[in-house]
Amino acid sequence: MRHFIDVILPLPIPKTYTYEVSEREAAFLSPGFRVAVPFGKAKIYTGLVRSVHQDPPQHYDAKEIDQILDEVALVKEVQLKHWEWIASYYMCSVGEVFRAAVPPSFLLESETMVIRDETFDDSEETLKDDEWLVFEALQHQSVLNVQEIAGITDRKRVLPIIKRLLAKGVIQIREEVKEQYKPKMIRYVKLHENYSTDEALNQLLEELSRAPRQRDVIMSLFTLEVSDPKPVKVKTLQERSGASSAVIKSLIEKNILQAYLLQHDRVGYEEGELDQTKELNEYQQEALLQISSEFKSKDVVLLHGVTSSGKTEVYVKLIAEVLAREEQVLYLLPEIALTTQLIRRLREYFGEKVLVYHSKYSANERVEVWNKIAANEGGAQVVIGARSALLLPYESLGLIIIDEEHETSFKQYDPAPRYHARDAAIVLGKLHHARVLLGSATPSMESYYNAQTGKYGLVNITRRYGNVLMPDMELVDIKDKLKKRRMNGHFSDRLMEEIQESLSEGEQVILFQNRRGYAPVLECNTCGHSPGCPNCDVTLTYHQFKDQLRCHYCGYRMARQLKCLACGSDELDTKGFGTEQIEEEVKVLFPKASVGRMDSDTTRGKYGYDKIISAFEQQELDILVGTQMVTKGLDFRNVSLVGVMQADTMLNFPDFRAHERSFQMIQQVAGRAGRTLKRGKVIIQTYNPFHQILQQASMNRFETMFSEQMEERRQFRYPPFYRLIKITFRHKDYNKVNESSEWYAKYVRNVLRVDAAMEVLGPEFPAIPRVRNSYNKNLVIKIPADRSVGLVKQQLKKIDNSFNAIANFRSVRVIYDVDNY
């Protein structure tokens, strides 16, 4: 009887692919195993076994697998179910979820290897110079890869050379799968076993009396072994003895010392004192009891606690309860920057049980974290990470905490899967029978609506920790200040007074401007021309630090022009301002203050966040200028003043969520001020101080804002009353995008039978229609609560099949984004 497996390939194909296996392989394999399989003409991919069965495919002959890559299943069954839900709900393939979920080192793809054809007779065939170079190299080396051939021939494109050599029978090619993950091996050293007796050791020391440096190394080794019985690293011995590597190498070669390798975790943990002493205040204790009570009847609870109310301490108590049951905890954060402080705090409580997973980790580090979580080493674990941590192989998940649940960073926009980590985490919790806790000082409209309607439990903390007052928020009218000439650059006299006062009292200041770079526009005062990106429909942002103009969409950059590219005038001026310009002005206005900047330009690299946050925590910096990174849950104890440089840019953004997000941003950045005994101060600079959202934010009126926003959303048919599916058409040809989107929109209106309750908006070009030389056009479908979203998705899939059957539209990329918020 023949045996088959269905395999998930890490490609955007809608179905699994079937391969044939032997009876022995079928008995060994189960869902979640990795297998190397041929796909396409000659390529080998890493696939994931979804099922083992005896039904041959109907429309093609099943190929045999290349090899089995695992001894135990890499992916859990419950994990596969979660991936399939994400693929189904967010309208993508399981293969795309598979590629996004696993570390790149697990996705082994074949490499083309070139070997010599032994039957080739070089006397009968004339070879060109570049062909001869490859042939000659194969005389000395049995196998060459494509990169090595490129180096030998000094050519970037070597495929034509390989094809010619194949045609002449000089070479053969084969596909090889190589393991990418390499464990980190540390070199240790010990005294050779020849010197295990006292007599041999005394004799050795006498012999080394004429080689003092070598004797010092041996004595240092004894000292290290006595002080700490752990294995001694070669590097540690070198530092302790002050000897060069040549001296230690010489001792190893003489068989006096013996070197050996031990595997070492890349994700290290520095041991310290565990602290379990912090007690909850009465409001936190009450919140903890209410959460436990709500969890008895509801799977999801929303903790609405004002900024600095001590939500993290409540989380810690809940985590401790789950770990006591020997279950795992997932702690999701919107930004990697937040993990920096939180890891330190949680490791004070739970030590090495805390694991971290995010995109700044290397491929090898991600593999090690994955393996630890899958093995559930040491029993219970606390996994902290950004949204990608949601897709890890949890064995016994007991609690999911989603901190700052309102943050847009939880939504993945590109590439697929375009999932929302908060919503996907709630589904993951149901699959594991785990409880989910959403935490925020400014909850999203959807979560708060679900709590108000009884779908989620709701718990409030209305007081800050230590009964500290909420910050005093003051709106400053920039328009009025400009008229009265009380602006110095982008700083009002009020903001400057408060900064000076805070600095004089030894306190710190945060300045928030949600735009990086120096200025968004460099404009010619003569003709009005602004340099634009050749690949996108945007102007280039000026970055003074590198004296460059950059596109924040595609990464294009050019040197700053000294003369206008259009008219040749040298009267160029910047318009608008970003964090770089604010940093420069602060240094001029407050020359004695130490100033730092925190945006995506200064936090590149694995430890970029750590350095800036640590410097500000240790009060090495007086003023921190930053984008929205500084607003998200960071805890700085000495900050007394927060300045919002210009609130209007957030309010005027063309998005139905602009007002909600402006309120959240202002409240969150204000929450960084006055987190200890002294009441903080917030200065909000604006051209429209009477705007209802600014008024509500300055007076902490969340309920009022929520009621008004809900009424607007009900009236204009937006979430949570309607579901949104955005369909984007993308192609380099403007006309193709237009034709294809109009055709699709027409069929959507016919097939979905759009009525008064359901809306189809567009197709329309977005504010920036061209990005990376591709045009985008959007179609938005608004689905009322009483209509089946699943049925709409099925109908869209049918339309998609018809769309792809039209030859002229086949090259147009159609992107589905479900719950586009």
N, C-alpha and C positions, 0 to 999 in steps of 0.2 A: 504493500500500500504506500502511495506517495504522500509526503508530508510537505506542508507549506506554511509560510509565515507572512503576515501582513506587516509591512515596514513603513514607519513614518520617516520621510526624507526631509532634511533641513532646507527645503525649497518651497517656493510659493505655488505648490500644486495642490489641487483641491482634494485628492484622494490618497489613500495609502497605496503602496505598490506591493505586489505579491512575488515572493521568491520561493524556490524549492530548497528543502533541506533534507538531510538524511534522517533516518529513524532515530539514530543516536542523538543527533543535534536537536531534533524535535523534542525528545525527552528531557534534554538539558535546558532548552530555552523556555523563557516565559516573558510576559509583558514587562518592558523596562530594560531589557538587555540591549547593548549596542552591538551591531553587526556591520562589517564592511561589505558593501554591496555594489555591483556594477550598475550604472545608470547612464543612459545616453550611449554614445558611440564607444567611448573607451574610458570614461571617468569612473572613479570609485569614490563613493561617499560613505559617511557614517550614518547609518539608519538606526531607528529605534523600533524594536519589536513591539507591535501592538497586540497581535494575537497569533496563536499557533493552531492550525486546522488541517483538514484533508481535502479542501475544495480547491481545485485548480482554477486559475483565472479563465474567463470565457473568451476574452478578445485578444489574448497574446500568450505566447509560451513563456512560462516562468523560468527565469535564469536562476543559476545556483548562487548562493552567497559566496563571498570571497573568504571571510573568516569571522569568527566570533571574537569580540574585543574585550568582553568582561567575564570575570569568574562568578560574580553575583550581579543582580540587576542594579543598574545605575539609577533608574528612576522608579519611584514607588507607584503602585496602582492608583492610589488616591491622587497623586500628583498628575498622572495622566488624565484622570477625570477632570481635574481642575483646568488643565491645558485645553482639553476639548471644549469645556464650557467657555473659556476665553475666546477660542477660535470661532465657536458658534455665535456667541453674543456679539463679538466685535467684528464679525464678518471678515475673517482672515483664515488662512490655512493652519492646521496643527503644526505643520513643518516650520512655519514662521515663528510660532510660539516656542517650539523646540529649539530653534536657533537662538532666540532671544534669551531663553531660560538657562541653558547650560553654558559653562565657561568655554571660551573658544578652543582651549586645549583638548576638550572632549570631542570636538567635531573634526576628526581626522579626515582630510581629503587626500586623494592620491597625488603623487608627484610623478611626472613623466621621467623615466630613467632610460638612458641611452647605453646600449651595450654593443660590442663588436660582433658582427656576423662572421663566424669562423669559416664559412664557405667562400668568403670574398677573396678573390685573387687580384692583388694590387697591380700585377703586371699586365692585366687585360683591360683595365679601366683607367681613363685619365681623370684625375681629380683636380678641381680648382684649388687655388691657394687656401681659401677658408675651409674647404672640405678636407684638404690635406692636414690642416692644423688639428681638426677634430680626430681624424683617423690616427694621426701620430700620438695624440694624447691618449687614445684608447689602447695603444701599445704598452703604455706605462701604467694606466689606471683602468681597471676592468669595467667600471661603471661611471657615467657622468650624468649630472642632472642639467636642466635647462640653464640655470644660473651659471654653472661652471662653463658651459659651452659659450655663453655670452661673454664671459671673462676671457676665455681662450681666444675667441675670434674678434674681440673688441667691438662687438655689434650689439645693439639693443634688441633688434628683431632677428631671432635665430631660427624661426619656424621654416623659412624658405631653405635654409642650409640643411636642416633635418630632413625636409621632404626630398631634396635632391639626393642626399645620402641614402635614404630609404629606397628611392627609385633605382639607384645604382647597386643596391644590395650590400652596401658597406656596413650598415648598422641594423639593429633591431631595437624596438622600443618596448618597454613594459611599464605598467603602473604599479607603484609601490606605496603602501600606506605606512606612515611613520608615526610613532607616538610622539606627541609634542610636549607633554608634561614631563619635566625632569625634576625629581626631588632635589632639594637643596642639601648638599653633603658638606659637612664641616670636618676639617682635618684636626684630629686629636693626636696626642703623643703620650707615650708611657715608657718606662724603663724596660729594656729588652729582658725577656725571660731568662737569658743567660746569667743575669745578675740578681737572681732572686734570693741567693744565699748571702749571709753576712760576709763570708770569706771572699766570694767573688766581688762583692760590692767594695770591700776594703781595698782589694787589689786594684780595682778600677780607679778609685780615688787617688791611690798612689801613682798610678800611671798618668793620671791627668794633672798631677801636680806641676808638670812642665808645660801644661796647656791651660793657663788660668781661665781663659774665656770659656772653654768647654767645661771646666770644673764648675764655674759659676752657673752655667746652664743646669747642670745636674743638681747643684745645691738648691737652685730656685725651684726646680721640679719637686724636690723633697718638701720644701716650704709650702708650696701650693697644695700638695697632696695632704699634708698634715692639717692645714688651715681649713680646707674644704675637700671632702672625699670625692667630689664629683670629677669626671674625666677632665683632663687639662687640654685646652685648645693650644695649638701651635702658636697662634697669634698672642694668646695670653702669656705663654712661656717666654716668647720673644720680648714682650713689653716688660715683664717682671725682671728678666735677667739682663736686659739691655744689650743682648747679643744680636748680631745680624742674622738674617735668614741663612746665610752661607754656613755659619757655625753650626746651626741646628741641622742643616742638611748633611753636613760632614758627619755629625754624630749618628744620624740615621743610616748613612752609607756604611759606617763602621759597625753597624748592628749593636750600638750602645743604646740608642733610643729606637723605639718602634712606633711608626706612624700608622694610623688607621682612620677610617672614615665612618661617621655616624650621620644618619638622616636628621635634619633639623627643620622644624616648622618655620615657614616664612612669616606666618601671622603670630608674632611673638606676644608674650604677656609678661609685663614686669610685676613681679610679686610685691605686695605691700601689705600694710595692716588692713584687715577687714573691719569695717565700721558698721555697727548695727545700733547706734545709740540715738539716732534722731527720732524724736517722738512727734506725732501729729498733734496739731492744735484742735480745738473743739470743732471747727468748721470742716477741717480735713477728715477728722474722725467720723463726723456725721455723714460726710459725702461717701466715705468708705463703706459704712454700714448700709447706706441707701443703694450703692452700686451692687453690693452683695445681695441685697433684697431684690433689686430689679432683675439680676441675673437668674433668679429662680423661675421667673416667668417669661423673660425676654432674652434672646440671644445677643442683641445689640443694645448698648447703652451709650448715650451721649453725655459726656461730662462737660458742662458749660461753666468754666471757672475763669474769673477775670484774670488779667495778666498779673503774674507774681503772686498767685493765690496758693502756690505749692502743689500743683497738679502732679509734678514728677514724684513727690514723696508719696502721694496716694498710689501712683503706679507701682512704686517700689514695694509697698505693702502687698498689693495684689500679686505682683510677680513672686514674692516670697511664698505666698500661699500656694501658687501653682507649682513652684519648684519643690515644695514640700511633698506634693503628690507625684513627684518625679515626671512631670510633663514639661514640654518645651514652651517657650514664650517668643512670639515675634513682635518686635517693637519697631514700627515703621515711622520714618521721619521724612519730611519733604526735601531736605537739603543735606548734602554731605557735611556742610559746615556745622550743622547741629550735632552730628555724631561726635565731633571733636570734644565738646564739653560733656556730653551725655555719657560717653564711654568711660571717661574718668570717674564720673559720679557713680555709675552702676558698678564699676569694678571695685569701688570702695565697699560696696555691699556684697557683691556676688563673686568677686575674684575672677578666676580663670573660666568660670561658667559663661562669661560674656564673650560672644563672638560677633565679629563685624563683617559686613558684606556690602560693597558698593563699587561703582564703576572706576574709582581711582585705584582700586587694587589691580595688580598685574594678573595676567592669565594664570600663572602658577599659583599665586596666592588664592585666587578664586577656587581653584581645584581643591586646595587643602581645606578651605572652609566648607566647601560642598561635601567632601569626604567625612569631615568631622560631624556635620549635621546629620548626614545619612546614617553614619554609624552610631549616632547619639552617644558619643564617647563621654564617659564620666557621668552618665545619667542625664539629668535635666540641663537645659541650656537656655540662655537668653540671646536671641539673635537680633542685633541692631542693624538697620540698613535703610537705604532708600528703596524706591519701588521695586527694583529688581530682586530684592531679598524675598519678595512674595513668592517667587517661583522655585525656591529651594526645596530639597527632598525631606520634608519634616516627617518624623516617625510618630510622634505623640504630642501633637500641638494642643495646648490647653487654653491659651489666652493670646489674643491679638490686640495690641495697643496701636492705634493710629493717632499719633500726636500731630497737632496743627492740621486737623483733618480737612480744613477749608482750603488748604493750599493748592494752587493750580499745578504745582510741580508733581503732584501725584498722577497727573494725566500724561500719558505717553502720546506724543503727536506724530513723530516720525522716527524710525520706520515702523511697520507693523510688528507686533500687535499693538493697536492704538487703544490700550486698555486704561481704565482708571483704577489705580491701586486700591483706593478706599472701597470701591464697589466689589472689585475682585477679591479683596480680603474678606469681605462679609460672606461671600460664597465659599471661600476656602475654610472659614470658620465653621460653616454648616457641614461641609464634607468631613471635617475632623471632629465635629460635635464640640467645638471650642467656643468660648465666649469672646465677643468683640467689643472693645471699648474705644469710642471716638472721643478725642479730647480737643478742645479749642476755647480760646477766649472770645472768638468771633466765628461761630459755626457757619457753615455754608447754609444757604437758604433751603436746600433739599434736605439736609440732615436735621435741621431745626424743625422743618415742616413735618418730617417723619416722626420726630419726637413729640410734637404738638398733637399729632393725629393718633398717637398711641402705637405706632409701628415700632419705634424704639423707646427704650426707657430714657428718662431725663433726670439728671442730677445737677444741681447748681452749687457753686461756691461763689458767694457774693463779696467776700472780704479778702483783701490781700494778706499774705502771711505777716504776722507781727502787727496786724491792724494798721499797717501803713496806709495812708490816704492815697486814693487814685491821683495820678499826676494832674497838676493844674495846666489846662490847655488854653492857649491864647491864639486867636486868629489875628494876623497882621495883614492889613490891606496894602499890597505892594503898589497899587495904582495911586493911592493917596500919598504914600511915602515918596514915590517918584515925583509927584507934583510939588511936594514940599522939599524936594532934594535931600531926602534923608536916607537915600540908598547909597551904599559904598560897594560898587560892583553888584553882586547879587545878594548882598547882606543888608537888611534893614537895621536902623539904629537900635530897635528893640532887641533883635537877635544878637547884635554885637555887644550890647550892654550885658545881656544874660550870660553870653560866653565869657566875657571878661570877669564877671562876678564868680562864675563856676571855677574858672582857672585860678583866681586869686584865693579861693578857699580849698584848693588842692583837689578839686573834683574833675570828673571827666565829662566829655561832650561827644554826642553822636550827631552827625549831620547826614540827612538822608536826601539823596537825589537819584531818582530811578532811571538814570541814563548814564552809561559808561562812556569813556572817551573824553575829549576836550570840548568839542562842539559838534552837533549833528550836521551842520552845513558850513561850507566855506564858499562865500559868495563874492562875485566881482561887483564892486560898487558902481562901475561904469556901465556895464551891459546887463548885469543881473544873472550871469551864467554861474551855475554851481556844478562842479565835477560830479558826474554820476558813474555808477557801476556799469561796465560794459555787459555784464551778465544778468543784472537785475534792474528793475525799475525803481531804484532808490538812489538818493544822493549818498556820497561817501562821507563817513564820519571822520573828523580830524582827531588824531591821537598825537598829542604834543610830545609825549615821552620818546617815541621813536620817529617823530616828525613825519608821520605817514597819514595818508588817507585810506580808510579801510571800509569794506562792506561787511556788515554784521550778518549778512545772509549767506554769502558764498565764500567769504574769506579773501576776496580779491583785495590787493593793496597796491598803492603807488606812492612814490615820494611826493611830498607837498610841493605844489607848483608855485614858483615865485612870480609868474605872470599868468594872466587869464588865458586859458586854452582857446577861448572864442575870439577875444578882441585884442589880446596882448597887453592889456592894462596891468599895472602892478599894484593897483588899489584893491587888494583882496582883504576880506574881513570875515570873521566867524559870526555865525548866528546861532542862538541857543547856547546851552551849556550842559556839560556832563560832570562826572565826578573828578576828572583830571583838573578841570578849570576851577572847581570849588576848592580842591586841595591846594592849587597854586595861590588862590586868593587868600585862603586861611593862613598860609605861610607868610604872606606879605602883611596881613592885618594883625596877626599874632605871632611875631617872629620868635618869641621865647618858647612857644608851645611846640611840643613834639607831635607831628601829624602823621597819620597813617591812612591808607586807602584800601578798601575791601570791595573788589568787584571781580568779574571773571578774568580781567587782565592781570590782576595781582595774585590770584589764587590758582594759577596753573601749577600742575605738579601735585604729587601725592601729599606733600606736607604744607602746601600753600596756605590752607585754612588754619592749620595748627599754629604756624608761625605768627600770623596776624592776631588770632584770637588770644594766644598765650601772651603776646607782647601787650595787648590791651588789658588783659586780666591782671598782669603783673605791674600795671600802671607805668609801663615804659613809654606808652603813648598817651597824650593828653586829649587829642581830638581824633576821632575816627570818622572818615568820610566814606559812605558806602551806598550801594544800591540796595535792592530788596533783601539781599543776603543778611543785612544787619537787623532786619525786622523779625526774623523767624526764630523766636523762642530762646535766643541767647541770653545768658544770665551774667550781667556785669554789675557787680555790687557797688561800684563807686561812681556810676553815671548819674548825674543830677539833672542834666539838660539834654533834650533832643530837639533838633531843628529840622523841620521839613522845608526844604528850600523852595519848592513850588508844587502845590497840591493840584493845580489845575490840569496838568498834563494827564494825570490818571483819570480825572472826572470826564474829560472830553474824548476819551478813547471810544472808537465806534464799535461798541459791544454791549449787548443787553446786560452784561454783568458789571459794567464799568462802575456804577454807583456802589454796588455791593463790595467790589474789590477795593475801591477807594476807601470805604469805611473800614474794611478789614486791615488795609495797609496802614492807615493812620493810627488805628487803635493798637496794632501790633508794634509799630515803631515807638509809639508813646509808652508802651509797656516796658521798654528798656530803661526808662527813667525812674529814679527814686525807688529802687527795689529793697532798700534797707530802711533805716529809721526816718530819714529826712524825706519829705514830700518832693517829688520830682516836678520839673517844669518842661512843658512842650510848647515850642513856638512854631505855628503853622503859617507860612507865608503864602498868600493867595491873591489873585486879582478879583476874586468873588467871595468875600468873607460871609455873605448872607446865603450862600448855597445851602440847601436843606441838608445835604449829606455832611458837609463840613460842620454845620451847626449840631447835627446829631452826634457826629464823632467826637466833637469837643465836649459834649455834655454826657457822653457814655450812654446814649439812648438806643441800645440795640433793639429793644422790642418795638420802638416806634419805627425805626428803619426797616425792620423785618415786615411789619404790617403794611407799610407803604409799598415796599418792593413786591410783596405777594399780590397786592391789589393790581399793580401794574402788570405783573406777569400773567395773572388770570385774564386781564383785559386784552393783552397783546399776544396771548397764547405761547407762553414760554414755560420751561421747567419750573416747578415740579408738576405743573398741570398738563404739560405736553412733553412728549419725548422727541428728541432731535436726531436725525440722521443727515449728516452732511456728505455729499458725493462730490468729489473733486475730479475734474478732467484735466489731464496734464499731457502736453506735447510741445515740441519745438516749433511746430507749424501753427500759426495763429488761426488760419482758416479751418484747419482740421479740428482744433479745439472748439471753435464756434459751431461747426456743422454737427459734430458728434454730440455735443452737450444739448443742442436743440432737439436732435433726434431722440436722445434718451429722455429728455424732459417731456416730450410729447407722449412717448410710450408710458412713462410713469403716470401721467395724468389719466391716460386711457385705462391702463391695467389696474391701478389702485382705486379707480372710480372715485376720484377726489370730489368731496362734497363740501358743504358749508362748514363741517366740523374739522376737516382735514385740509392742510395747506401745503402747497408745493411752491417754494419761492425760488425764482431764478429760471434759468441759469444766469448768473451775473459774475463779472470779473471782480475779484477782491481789490482792496485798496492798493496792494502791490501785485499786479497781475503777472509779472514775469520775474521768476527767481531761477538762478542758475541756467539761464537761456531757455527755460521752459515756461510756457504760458499755462496759467491755472484759471479754471472757471468753476464756480461752485453752484451746486443745486442743494437746497435745504428742504427736507421733508419734516413737517410738524405733525406728529401723531398724537391724537387725544388719548386720554387714559383708558377710555372704554374700547379702544381698538387694539387688536392683537399685534404687538410689535414683531413677534415671531413670524406671523403670516405675511406682514409687510416685507420682512427680510427674504422670505422664500420667493415672493413675487419679484423682488429686486434681483435675486439670483437668476431667475428665468429671463428677465430683461437683459441681464448681463451676458447670458449665453447667446441671445439673439444679437446683441450688440457686437460681440466678438466674432460672430459669423459673417459680418459685413467686412469685406477685405479692406476697404478704405479706412475703417475705424479700428482695425486690429492693433495698430501701433499706438493708439491713444491709451494712456494709462488711466484706469478708473480706480479711485481711492475712496473707500468707505470709512467714515468716522462716526461711530455710534456714540450717542450721548456726548456731543461735541461741546463740552464745557469743562 
